[in-house]
Amino acid sequence: MLGVCPVCGARFRSTSECSRCGASLGPLMRLSARAGLLRNRSRLALEAGDVDQARKLCLRANLLEVSPAGRSLALLISWIVE
């Protein structure tokens, strides 16, 4: 979940290039998309009752991208594991 350009701090406008400085945001967008897919797989594993797999997928997602959704999912999994 990109909020601002990591180079110049301009607001993210859903393009693969920063509108202010021209930095390539494509690699970050791909990481963000991959993290989202991993969070979704984690949710599906949780729904299926596979808490260990859900935890592993959530951890991988959070290593790629820190997000409110990832933090919430990790917190939910930690409550279930305890």
C-alpha positions as CSV (number, residue, x, y, z in Angstrom):
1,M,0.0,0.0,0.0
2,L,2.0,2.9,-1.3
3,G,1.1,6.2,0.3
4,V,4.0,8.4,-0.8
5,C,6.9,8.2,-3.1
6,P,9.9,6.9,-1.1
7,V,12.2,9.3,-3.1
8,C,10.6,12.7,-2.8
9,G,7.5,12.1,-0.6
10,A,4.9,13.1,-3.2
11,R,1.5,11.5,-2.8
12,F,1.1,8.3,-4.6
13,R,-1.2,8.6,-7.6
14,S,-1.5,4.9,-8.7
15,T,1.0,5.3,-11.6
16,S,4.2,3.4,-12.0
17,E,6.2,6.6,-12.1
18,C,6.2,9.4,-9.5
19,S,4.4,12.4,-10.8
20,R,6.9,14.8,-9.1
21,C,10.3,13.2,-9.4
22,G,9.9,10.5,-12.0
23,A,11.1,7.7,-9.8
24,S,10.1,4.2,-11.0
25,L,7.5,2.9,-8.5
26,G,6.8,-0.3,-10.4
27,P,9.0,-2.6,-8.2
28,L,7.3,-1.2,-5.1
29,M,3.9,-1.7,-6.7
30,R,4.8,-5.3,-7.4
31,L,5.9,-5.9,-3.8
32,S,2.7,-4.4,-2.6
33,A,0.6,-6.5,-4.9
34,R,2.5,-9.7,-3.8
35,A,2.0,-8.8,-0.1
36,G,-1.7,-8.4,-0.8
37,L,-1.9,-11.8,-2.4
38,L,-0.1,-13.3,0.5
39,R,-2.5,-11.6,3.0
40,N,-5.4,-13.0,1.1
41,R,-4.0,-16.5,1.1
42,S,-3.4,-16.1,4.8
43,R,-7.0,-15.2,5.3
44,L,-8.1,-18.2,3.3
45,A,-5.9,-20.5,5.3
46,L,-7.3,-19.1,8.5
47,E,-10.9,-19.7,7.3
48,A,-9.9,-23.2,6.5
49,G,-8.6,-23.7,10.0
50,D,-4.9,-23.9,9.1
51,V,-3.6,-21.4,11.6
52,D,0.0,-22.3,11.2
53,Q,-0.1,-21.8,7.4
54,A,-2.0,-18.5,7.9
55,R,0.7,-17.3,10.3
56,K,3.5,-18.2,7.9
57,L,1.8,-16.4,5.0
58,C,1.0,-13.4,7.1
59,L,4.6,-13.1,8.2
60,R,5.8,-13.3,4.6
61,A,3.3,-10.6,3.6
62,N,4.4,-8.3,6.5
63,L,8.1,-8.8,5.5
64,L,7.3,-7.4,2.1
65,E,5.0,-4.6,3.2
66,V,3.9,-3.2,6.5
67,S,0.2,-2.2,6.3
68,P,-2.7,-1.8,8.7
69,A,-4.4,-4.9,7.1
70,G,-1.3,-6.9,7.7
71,R,-0.9,-5.7,11.3
72,S,-4.6,-6.5,12.0
73,L,-4.3,-10.0,10.4
74,A,-1.2,-10.8,12.5
75,L,-2.9,-9.6,15.6
76,L,-5.9,-11.8,14.9
77,I,-3.7,-14.8,14.3
78,S,-1.8,-14.2,17.5
79,W,-5.0,-14.1,19.5
80,I,-6.1,-17.5,17.9
81,V,-2.7,-19.1,18.6
82,E,-2.6,-18.1,22.3
